[in-house]
Amino acid sequence: MKEYDEEDYLLLSGIQHFKFCRRQWALIHIEKVWEENSRTAEGRLMHDNAHDRTFTEKRKNVIISRAMPVHSRTLGTSGECDIAEFVRDDENGVELFGREGKYRICPVEYKRGKPKEGDEDTSQLVAQALCIEEMFCCTVDKGYLYYGMTKHRLEVCITDEMRENVRNTFAEMHGLFESGHTPVVRRNKSCNACSLADVCLPMMGGRLSAREYIENMLDEREDLK
């Protein structure tokens, strides 16, 4: 199985952008374009609250770690788990340095809205699970998605099919990143809620890259001086 060098790692959270819209992912991760709207701001605040690295909590037989760094050489990615729960399980768990007993590891990903029709949220959670499996030499059989709008956890049972889907997705992401290619617009109803709509210009069919569009705008301003 192919392994990536650390300098070639992609951001783990990028798989959520990629699944939502390949062009959005390319604008953010290849062309380095970012615009914030109310949705992204709310999501960022929720993650800031979950990502307090100074806070580790123990509830009976569960250790809760926030903003736990994870990575995978086979996926070529690194990032953080919003929350990782270490559940005491002396039969099926793994040993942790400085801790008595064995633990099963369960990632929890926080999202601002409500459950979606697509698999972008699930894919991000599965990617975190694959990183944990590689780092701890264990199997992660489930994780949770917590949605701010419903204030409810959704249990996700992680299957081999989901693992393979995520592996294939990261391979495609690496291919696009290495080529520097930004996909053309495929307009759909999600474009209306995208924070990059003014840069992506879906109504124009994506004939220009964001970089070309911005450069053209700057050239026009110079001509007007």
C-alpha positions in Angstrom: 0.0 0.0 0.0 1.3 3.4 -0.9 2.5 5.7 1.8 2.9 9.5 1.7 5.7 11.7 3.1 4.5 14.2 5.8 5.1 17.2 3.5 2.6 15.8 1.1 -0.2 15.3 3.7 -3.6 16.9 2.9 -5.8 18.4 5.6 -8.2 15.7 6.9 -11.1 18.1 7.2 -10.7 18.7 3.4 -12.6 15.5 2.6 -15.8 17.1 3.9 -15.3 20.0 1.4 -14.3 17.5 -1.4 -17.4 15.4 -0.9 -19.6 18.5 -0.7 -18.1 20.0 -3.9 -14.8 19.2 -5.6 -14.5 22.7 -6.9 -15.0 24.2 -3.5 -12.3 21.9 -2.1 -9.9 22.9 -4.9 -10.6 26.6 -4.4 -9.8 26.3 -0.7 -6.9 23.8 -0.8 -5.3 24.4 -4.2 -6.0 28.1 -4.9 -6.0 29.1 -1.2 -9.3 31.0 -1.4 -11.6 31.4 1.6 -14.6 33.4 2.4 -16.7 33.2 5.6 -20.4 33.4 6.0 -22.8 32.9 8.9 -22.8 29.2 8.5 -19.0 28.8 8.5 -18.7 31.3 11.4 -21.1 29.3 13.5 -19.3 26.1 12.7 -15.9 27.6 13.5 -17.2 28.8 16.9 -18.6 25.3 17.7 -15.2 23.7 16.8 -13.3 26.3 18.9 -15.4 25.3 21.9 -14.8 21.6 21.3 -11.0 22.0 20.6 -9.8 22.9 24.0 -6.5 20.9 24.1 -6.0 21.8 27.8 -9.2 19.9 28.8 -9.2 16.2 29.4 -12.1 14.7 31.2 -12.7 11.3 32.8 -16.3 10.1 33.3 -16.3 6.7 35.1 -14.8 4.3 32.5 -14.5 6.9 29.7 -11.6 9.3 29.0 -12.5 12.3 26.8 -9.7 14.0 24.8 -10.3 17.2 22.8 -8.6 18.2 19.6 -6.6 15.0 19.4 -4.0 15.2 16.5 -4.3 12.3 14.1 -2.6 11.3 10.9 -2.3 8.5 8.3 0.7 7.8 6.1 -1.5 5.6 3.8 -4.2 8.2 3.3 -1.6 11.0 3.3 -3.5 13.2 5.7 -3.4 14.8 9.1 -5.8 16.7 11.3 -7.7 16.6 14.5 -10.6 14.8 16.1 -13.0 17.2 17.7 -13.3 14.7 20.5 -11.9 11.2 21.0 -13.5 9.0 23.6 -11.4 6.2 25.2 -13.9 3.7 26.6 -12.5 1.1 29.0 -12.7 -2.4 27.5 -10.2 -4.8 28.8 -11.2 -7.5 26.3 -11.3 -5.6 23.0 -9.4 -2.5 23.7 -5.8 -1.3 23.3 -3.3 -0.3 26.0 -2.6 3.4 26.6 0.6 4.8 28.1 0.2 5.7 31.7 -3.3 4.2 32.0 -4.5 1.0 33.6 -6.5 -1.4 31.5 -7.4 -1.3 27.8 -9.6 1.1 25.8 -11.7 1.2 22.7 -11.3 4.5 20.8 -14.3 6.4 19.4 -14.1 9.7 17.4 -16.8 12.3 17.8 -17.2 15.0 15.1 -19.1 18.2 15.8 -21.2 19.9 13.1 -23.2 23.1 13.3 -26.4 22.1 11.4 -28.4 19.0 11.1 -27.8 15.6 9.4 -27.3 15.8 5.6 -28.4 13.7 2.7 -24.8 13.3 1.4 -21.9 11.4 3.0 -19.5 14.4 3.5 -19.8 14.4 7.3 -19.7 10.6 7.6 -16.6 10.5 5.3 -14.7 12.9 7.6 -15.6 10.8 10.6 -14.4 7.6 8.9 -11.2 9.3 7.9 -10.6 10.1 11.5 -11.3 6.4 12.4 -8.8 5.2 9.8 -6.1 7.5 11.2 -6.8 6.2 14.7 -6.7 2.6 13.5 -3.3 3.2 11.9 -1.9 5.0 14.9 -3.1 2.7 17.6 -3.1 -0.6 15.6 -6.7 -1.2 16.5 -10.2 -1.4 14.9 -12.6 1.5 15.3 -16.1 0.1 14.7 -18.1 3.2 15.3 -18.1 6.9 15.8 -20.5 9.8 16.4 -21.6 12.9 14.6 -23.0 15.6 17.0 -25.2 18.2 15.3 -25.6 21.6 16.9 -29.1 22.2 15.5 -30.6 19.0 16.8 -28.2 18.8 19.8 -28.2 15.1 19.2 -25.5 12.4 18.6 -25.9 10.2 15.5 -24.1 6.9 15.8 -22.1 5.8 12.7 -21.2 2.1 12.4 -18.0 2.0 10.3 -17.9 -0.6 7.6 -15.2 -1.9 5.2 -17.1 -0.3 2.3 -17.0 3.1 4.0 -13.3 2.7 4.7 -12.6 1.8 1.0 -14.7 4.8 -0.1 -12.6 7.1 2.0 -9.3 5.6 0.7 -10.4 6.1 -2.9 -11.5 9.6 -2.2 -8.2 10.6 -0.7 -6.4 9.1 -3.7 -8.5 11.3 -6.0 -7.8 14.3 -3.8 -4.0 13.7 -4.0 -4.3 13.4 -7.8 -6.1 16.7 -8.2 -3.7 18.4 -5.7 -0.6 17.2 -7.5 -2.0 18.3 -10.9 -3.1 21.7 -9.5 -6.4 21.2 -11.3 -9.6 23.0 -10.2 -12.7 21.3 -11.5 -15.3 23.2 -13.4 -18.6 24.3 -11.9 -21.3 21.7 -11.5 -24.1 24.0 -10.3 -26.7 22.6 -7.9 -28.9 23.9 -5.1 -26.0 23.8 -2.6 -24.3 26.6 -4.4 -26.7 29.1 -2.8 -25.4 28.3 0.7 -21.7 28.1 -0.3 -19.5 30.8 1.3 -17.4 30.8 -1.9 -20.3 31.6 -4.3 -18.9 35.1 -5.1 -15.5 33.7 -6.0 -16.6 30.5 -7.7 -19.2 32.3 -9.8 -21.3 29.3 -10.5 -23.7 31.3 -12.8 -20.7 32.0 -15.2 -20.1 28.2 -15.5 -16.6 28.4 -14.0 -14.8 29.4 -17.1 -12.1 31.2 -15.1 -10.2 29.9 -12.0 -10.6 32.0 -8.9 -7.0 33.2 -9.3 -7.6 34.2 -12.9 -10.8 36.0 -11.9 -9.1 38.0 -9.1 -6.1 38.8 -11.3 -8.5 40.1 -14.0 -10.3 42.2 -11.5 -7.0 43.7 -10.3 -5.9 44.5 -13.8 -9.2 46.2 -14.5 -8.8 48.4 -11.4 -5.3 49.3 -12.5 -6.6 50.3 -15.9 -9.1 52.7 -14.3 -6.4 54.6 -12.3 
